[in-house]
């Protein structure tokens, strides 16, 4: 995780423990973050990561999360992963 100004950059290759830490870190700071960038290197280990991102977007709709907007990930391990985010 890297916090630079109003942009938070995270790696999608997080364990469940790291995802919990990510949520604990971001929730109190959500008002100060404008963009969450996701580094797509590595492997998506848990759908909980996507769930947290969607929850953040619902909490703060103006939050920019380009990774979610793509609605697709080309995983070297799992192939193409698609998701639908309902507002």
ChimeraX attribute file (.defattr): number of C-alpha atoms within 10 A of each C-alpha:
attribute: neighborCount
match mode: 1-to-1
recipient: residues
	/A:1	15
	/A:2	10
	/A:3	11
	/A:4	9
	/A:5	10
	/A:6	14
	/A:7	15
	/A:8	18
	/A:9	15
	/A:10	16
	/A:11	15
	/A:12	21
	/A:13	18
	/A:14	20
	/A:15	14
	/A:16	14
	/A:17	8
	/A:18	13
	/A:19	17
	/A:20	14
	/A:21	12
	/A:22	16
	/A:23	14
	/A:24	11
	/A:25	12
	/A:26	15
	/A:27	11
	/A:28	9
	/A:29	10
	/A:30	15
	/A:31	11
	/A:32	12
	/A:33	17
	/A:34	16
	/A:35	17
	/A:36	22
	/A:37	19
	/A:38	18
	/A:39	13
	/A:40	15
	/A:41	11
	/A:42	13
	/A:43	15
	/A:44	21
	/A:45	12
	/A:46	14
	/A:47	9
	/A:48	15
	/A:49	21
	/A:50	16
	/A:51	12
	/A:52	15
	/A:53	18
	/A:54	18
	/A:55	12
	/A:56	19
	/A:57	18
	/A:58	14
	/A:59	12
	/A:60	14
	/A:61	12
	/A:62	10
	/A:63	17
	/A:64	17
	/A:65	19
	/A:66	12
	/A:67	17
	/A:68	19
	/A:69	11
	/A:70	11
	/A:71	12
	/A:72	13
	/A:73	16
	/A:74	12
	/A:75	14
	/A:76	11
	/A:77	9
	/A:78	10
	/A:79	9
	/A:80	10
	/A:81	11
	/A:82	10
	/A:83	12
	/A:84	10
	/A:85	12
	/A:86	6
	/A:87	7
